[in-house]
Amino acid sequence: MQPIEIVVIVGAVLVVLGVFGGYIYKKKTGKAGCSGCDECCSGCSGCSCTTKKTVKGEANKK
């Protein structure tokens, strides 16, 4: 194995670990999920909310 191959493999592993590490960090800090969860929860598949809320008295539509 040549040194350039080792560098490419190590770089690819670092990228994969960075992506998973970033996802875990966001999940632990509560920043993962859809961006609308701060104001309301429409129950999207990526949402980390557990309850549905309303905004300005309007019910969420599904």
N, CA, C and O atoms as a MOPAC input file, in Angstrom:
PM7 MOZYME 1SCF
protein

 N      0.83600 1    -1.16600 1     0.00000 1
 C      0.00000 1     0.00000 1     0.00000 1
 C      0.89100 1     1.24200 1     0.00000 1
 O      1.82600 1     1.35700 1     0.79200 1
 N      0.58500 1     2.14000 1    -0.88200 1
 C      1.37000 1     3.36800 1    -0.98500 1
 C      0.86700 1     4.40800 1     0.02000 1
 O     -0.27700 1     4.33800 1     0.47100 1
 N      1.72100 1     5.36400 1     0.36700 1
 C      1.32500 1     6.37400 1     1.35600 1
 C      0.08300 1     7.18300 1     0.93800 1
 O     -0.71300 1     7.56200 1     1.79700 1
 N     -0.09200 1     7.44600 1    -0.34100 1
 C     -1.24400 1     8.22500 1    -0.77900 1
 C     -2.54100 1     7.46500 1    -0.52100 1
 O     -3.55900 1     8.07500 1    -0.19500 1
 N     -2.51400 1     6.14600 1    -0.66100 1
 C     -3.70200 1     5.33700 1    -0.38600 1
 C     -4.07000 1     5.39100 1     1.09300 1
 O     -5.24800 1     5.46300 1     1.44300 1
 N     -3.07000 1     5.35500 1     1.95100 1
 C     -3.30600 1     5.43500 1     3.38800 1
 C     -3.91000 1     6.78800 1     3.74400 1
 O     -4.83400 1     6.86500 1     4.55400 1
 N     -3.39100 1     7.85500 1     3.14000 1
 C     -3.91200 1     9.19700 1     3.40300 1
 C     -5.36500 1     9.30900 1     2.95500 1
 O     -6.17700 1     9.90400 1     3.66400 1
 N     -5.70900 1     8.75800 1     1.80900 1
 C     -7.08100 1     8.80600 1     1.30400 1
 C     -8.01700 1     8.00600 1     2.21700 1
 O     -9.11700 1     8.46400 1     2.52600 1
 N     -7.59600 1     6.83800 1     2.64000 1
 C     -8.41900 1     6.01500 1     3.52000 1
 C     -8.64300 1     6.71700 1     4.86300 1
 O     -9.76900 1     6.76600 1     5.35800 1
 N     -7.57900 1     7.25600 1     5.44900 1
 C     -7.69400 1     7.96000 1     6.72800 1
 C     -8.60400 1     9.17500 1     6.57400 1
 O     -9.41700 1     9.45000 1     7.45500 1
 N     -8.47800 1     9.90100 1     5.47000 1
 C     -9.34000 1    11.06400 1     5.22300 1
 C    -10.80400 1    10.66800 1     5.11200 1
 O    -11.67400 1    11.34300 1     5.66400 1
 N    -11.08300 1     9.58200 1     4.40400 1
 C    -12.46400 1     9.12100 1     4.25600 1
 C    -13.04600 1     8.69400 1     5.60300 1
 O    -14.20500 1     8.98400 1     5.89900 1
 N    -12.26000 1     8.02100 1     6.40300 1
 C    -12.71900 1     7.60000 1     7.73000 1
 C    -13.00500 1     8.82100 1     8.60000 1
 O    -13.99500 1     8.83900 1     9.33100 1
 N    -12.15300 1     9.83700 1     8.53000 1
 C    -12.36600 1    11.05000 1     9.31600 1
 C    -13.63400 1    11.78100 1     8.89300 1
 O    -14.34100 1    12.32800 1     9.73900 1
 N    -13.93000 1    11.79700 1     7.59800 1
 C    -15.15800 1    12.43500 1     7.12400 1
 C    -16.38300 1    11.69400 1     7.65300 1
 O    -17.32800 1    12.31800 1     8.13500 1
 N    -16.36600 1    10.38100 1     7.56400 1
 C    -17.50100 1     9.58600 1     8.05000 1
 C    -17.67800 1     9.77900 1     9.55300 1
 O    -18.80100 1     9.96600 1    10.02000 1
 N    -16.60100 1     9.73900 1    10.30400 1
 C    -16.68600 1     9.94400 1    11.74700 1
 C    -17.17000 1    11.34700 1    12.08200 1
 O    -17.90800 1    11.53400 1    13.04900 1
 N    -16.76200 1    12.33300 1    11.28900 1
 C    -17.21400 1    13.70600 1    11.50200 1
 C    -18.70500 1    13.86000 1    11.28700 1
 O    -19.37500 1    14.56300 1    12.04400 1
 N    -19.22900 1    13.21100 1    10.26300 1
 C    -20.66700 1    13.27600 1     9.99400 1
 C    -21.44900 1    12.63000 1    11.13300 1
 O    -22.40500 1    13.22000 1    11.63700 1
 N    -21.05800 1    11.43900 1    11.53900 1
 C    -21.75300 1    10.76300 1    12.63100 1
 C    -21.57100 1    11.51300 1    13.95300 1
 O    -22.50900 1    11.61400 1    14.74400 1
 N    -20.38000 1    12.03200 1    14.19000 1
 C    -20.13400 1    12.80000 1    15.40900 1
 C    -20.97800 1    14.05500 1    15.46200 1
 O    -21.51000 1    14.40900 1    16.51500 1
 N    -21.10500 1    14.73500 1    14.31900 1
 C    -21.94300 1    15.92800 1    14.25800 1
 C    -23.40000 1    15.60500 1    14.51100 1
 O    -24.09000 1    16.34900 1    15.20800 1
 N    -23.87300 1    14.50900 1    13.95500 1
 C    -25.26000 1    14.09900 1    14.16800 1
 C    -25.51400 1    13.78000 1    15.63700 1
 O    -26.53200 1    14.18800 1    16.19600 1
 N    -24.59400 1    13.05300 1    16.26300 1
 C    -24.74900 1    12.70000 1    17.66900 1
 C    -24.69900 1    13.95400 1    18.53600 1
 O    -25.47200 1    14.07700 1    19.48700 1
 N    -23.80200 1    14.88600 1    18.22200 1
 C    -23.70800 1    16.13300 1    18.97500 1
 C    -25.00600 1    16.92900 1    18.88200 1
 O    -25.49500 1    17.44300 1    19.88800 1
 N    -25.56500 1    17.03300 1    17.67300 1
 C    -26.82000 1    17.75800 1    17.50400 1
 C    -27.95300 1    17.06500 1    18.24700 1
 O    -28.80500 1    17.72900 1    18.83600 1
 N    -27.97000 1    15.74600 1    18.22400 1
 C    -29.00800 1    14.99100 1    18.91500 1
 C    -28.91800 1    15.20900 1    20.42200 1
 O    -29.94000 1    15.38700 1    21.08400 1
 N    -27.69800 1    15.19600 1    20.97100 1
 C    -27.51000 1    15.37200 1    22.40700 1
 C    -27.86000 1    16.78900 1    22.85200 1
 O    -28.38400 1    16.97600 1    23.95000 1
 N    -27.57700 1    17.79900 1    22.01000 1
 C    -27.85300 1    19.17900 1    22.38300 1
 C    -29.26900 1    19.59800 1    22.03600 1
 O    -29.67600 1    20.71800 1    22.34400 1
 N    -30.02300 1    18.71700 1    21.40000 1
 C    -31.41500 1    19.01700 1    21.08900 1
 C    -31.59900 1    19.84900 1    19.84800 1
 O    -32.66500 1    20.43600 1    19.66400 1
 N    -30.61000 1    19.92500 1    18.99300 1
 C    -30.69000 1    20.72500 1    17.78300 1
 C    -31.02100 1    19.90400 1    16.55500 1
 O    -31.07500 1    20.44800 1    15.45200 1
 N    -31.24200 1    18.62100 1    16.71400 1
 C    -31.57400 1    17.77400 1    15.57800 1
 C    -33.06200 1    17.84400 1    15.29500 1
 O    -33.84200 1    18.18000 1    16.18600 1
 N    -33.46000 1    17.54000 1    14.10300 1
 C    -34.87500 1    17.53100 1    13.74900 1
 C    -35.21900 1    18.69600 1    12.84600 1
 O    -34.33900 1    19.41000 1    12.36700 1
 N    -36.48900 1    18.87700 1    12.62400 1
 C    -36.91500 1    19.93400 1    11.71600 1
 C    -36.79700 1    21.29500 1    12.39200 1
 O    -36.88400 1    21.39000 1    13.61600 1
 N    -36.60200 1    22.32700 1    11.61900 1
 C    -36.37500 1    23.65200 1    12.16500 1
 C    -37.63800 1    24.28600 1    12.72400 1
 O    -37.54500 1    25.24000 1    13.49600 1
 N    -38.80600 1    23.79500 1    12.36500 1
 C    -40.04600 1    24.37700 1    12.83500 1
 C    -40.42900 1    23.97100 1    14.23800 1
 O    -41.44500 1    24.44000 1    14.75100 1
 N    -39.65600 1    23.12000 1    14.87400 1
 C    -40.02600 1    22.61700 1    16.18900 1
 C    -39.95100 1    23.68000 1    17.26900 1
 O    -40.58300 1    23.52700 1    18.31400 1
 N    -39.19900 1    24.75400 1    17.05500 1
 C    -39.12600 1    25.79500 1    18.06100 1
 C    -40.46700 1    26.49400 1    18.22100 1
 O    -40.82200 1    26.91900 1    19.32000 1
 N    -41.20600 1    26.61200 1    17.13500 1
 C    -42.47300 1    27.33500 1    17.18800 1
 C    -43.66500 1    26.39000 1    17.19400 1
 O    -44.61500 1    26.60300 1    17.94800 1
 N    -43.63300 1    25.36500 1    16.37900 1
 C    -44.74700 1    24.43400 1    16.32200 1
 C    -44.22900 1    23.07100 1    15.88100 1
 O    -43.09900 1    22.93800 1    15.41100 1
 N    -45.05800 1    22.09200 1    16.03900 1
 C    -44.66900 1    20.74900 1    15.63500 1
 C    -45.74900 1    20.18900 1    14.73100 1
 O    -46.88500 1    19.97000 1    15.15300 1
 N    -45.38000 1    19.96300 1    13.48900 1
 C    -46.34700 1    19.42000 1    12.54700 1
 C    -46.23500 1    17.90000 1    12.44300 1
 O    -46.93500 1    17.27400 1    11.64700 1
 N    -45.36100 1    17.31500 1    13.24400 1
 C    -45.21400 1    15.86900 1    13.24900 1
 C    -44.44200 1    15.34000 1    12.05400 1
 O    -44.67800 1    14.21100 1    11.62300 1
 N    -43.52000 1    16.13100 1    11.50600 1
 C    -42.73900 1    15.66400 1    10.36500 1
 C    -41.84200 1    14.49700 1    10.78700 1
 O    -41.60600 1    14.30100 1    11.98000 1
 N    -41.35500 1    13.74300 1     9.84700 1
 C    -40.60300 1    12.53100 1    10.16100 1
 C    -39.27100 1    12.81900 1    10.84000 1
 O    -38.77300 1    11.97200 1    11.58000 1
 N    -38.68300 1    13.98300 1    10.61200 1
 C    -37.40400 1    14.30300 1    11.22500 1
 C    -37.52900 1    15.06400 1    12.52200 1
 O    -36.52400 1    15.49200 1    13.08900 1
 N    -38.74300 1    15.23900 1    13.00000 1
 C    -39.00500 1    16.06800 1    14.16700 1
 C    -38.68600 1    15.32200 1    15.45200 1
 O    -39.00300 1    14.14200 1    15.59700 1
 N    -38.05000 1    16.03400 1    16.39000 1
 C    -37.73500 1    15.42300 1    17.67800 1
 C    -38.77200 1    15.79100 1    18.73400 1
 O    -38.63800 1    15.39200 1    19.89000 1
 N    -39.79600 1    16.54000 1    18.35700 1
 C    -40.85900 1    16.91100 1    19.29700 1
 C    -41.72900 1    15.69700 1    19.60700 1
 O    -41.88100 1    14.79800 1    18.78000 1
 N    -42.28900 1    15.68600 1    20.79300 1
 C    -43.17800 1    14.58200 1    21.14800 1
 C    -44.62700 1    15.02500 1    21.22000 1
 O    -45.53300 1    14.19200 1    21.19500 1
 N    -44.85300 1    16.32300 1    21.31000 1
 C    -46.22500 1    16.82100 1    21.37100 1
 C    -46.45200 1    17.82700 1    20.26000 1
 O    -45.52200 1    18.50700 1    19.82500 1
 N    -47.69000 1    17.91900 1    19.80400 1
 C    -48.03500 1    18.90200 1    18.79500 1
 C    -48.49800 1    20.16800 1    19.48200 1
 O    -49.26500 1    20.11500 1    20.44500 1
 N    -48.03800 1    21.30300 1    18.99300 1
 C    -48.40300 1    22.59200 1    19.55000 1
 C    -49.09600 1    23.41400 1    18.48300 1
 O    -49.02100 1    23.09300 1    17.29700 1
 N    -49.75900 1    24.45500 1    18.89300 1
 C    -50.40900 1    25.34200 1    17.93000 1
 C    -49.71200 1    26.69000 1    17.93500 1
 O    -49.11600 1    27.09400 1    18.93300 1
 N    -49.79400 1    27.37400 1    16.81500 1
 C    -49.21200 1    28.70100 1    16.67500 1
 C    -50.34500 1    29.69200 1    16.48200 1
 O    -51.15600 1    29.53900 1    15.56800 1
 N    -50.40600 1    30.69800 1    17.32700 1
 C    -51.41400 1    31.75500 1    17.24200 1
 C    -52.82600 1    31.18900 1    17.17100 1
 O    -53.66900 1    31.72000 1    16.44800 1
 N    -53.09200 1    30.11900 1    17.90900 1
 C    -54.42600 1    29.56000 1    17.99100 1
 C    -54.84300 1    28.72400 1    16.79600 1
 O    -55.96400 1    28.21600 1    16.77400 1
 N    -53.98900 1    28.56400 1    15.80900 1
 C    -54.33600 1    27.76100 1    14.64100 1
 C    -53.95900 1    26.31400 1    14.87700 1
 O    -52.86100 1    26.02500 1    15.35200 1
 N    -54.84300 1    25.41800 1    14.55600 1
 C    -54.56300 1    23.98500 1    14.70800 1
 C    -53.68900 1    23.52700 1    13.55500 1
 O    -53.82100 1    24.01100 1    12.43100 1
 N    -52.80600 1    22.60300 1    13.83900 1
 C    -51.96400 1    22.02600 1    12.77900 1
 C    -52.80400 1    21.16200 1    11.88200 1
 O    -53.66700 1    20.41600 1    12.34500 1
 N    -52.55100 1    21.26400 1    10.59500 1
 C    -53.27300 1    20.45200 1     9.61900 1
 C    -52.39600 1    19.29800 1     9.18600 1
 O    -51.17900 1    19.43700 1     9.06500 1
 N    -53.01200 1    18.18000 1     8.95900 1
 C    -52.23800 1    17.01400 1     8.53500 1
 C    -52.68900 1    16.51300 1     7.21700 1
 O    -52.14300 1    15.53400 1     6.70900 1

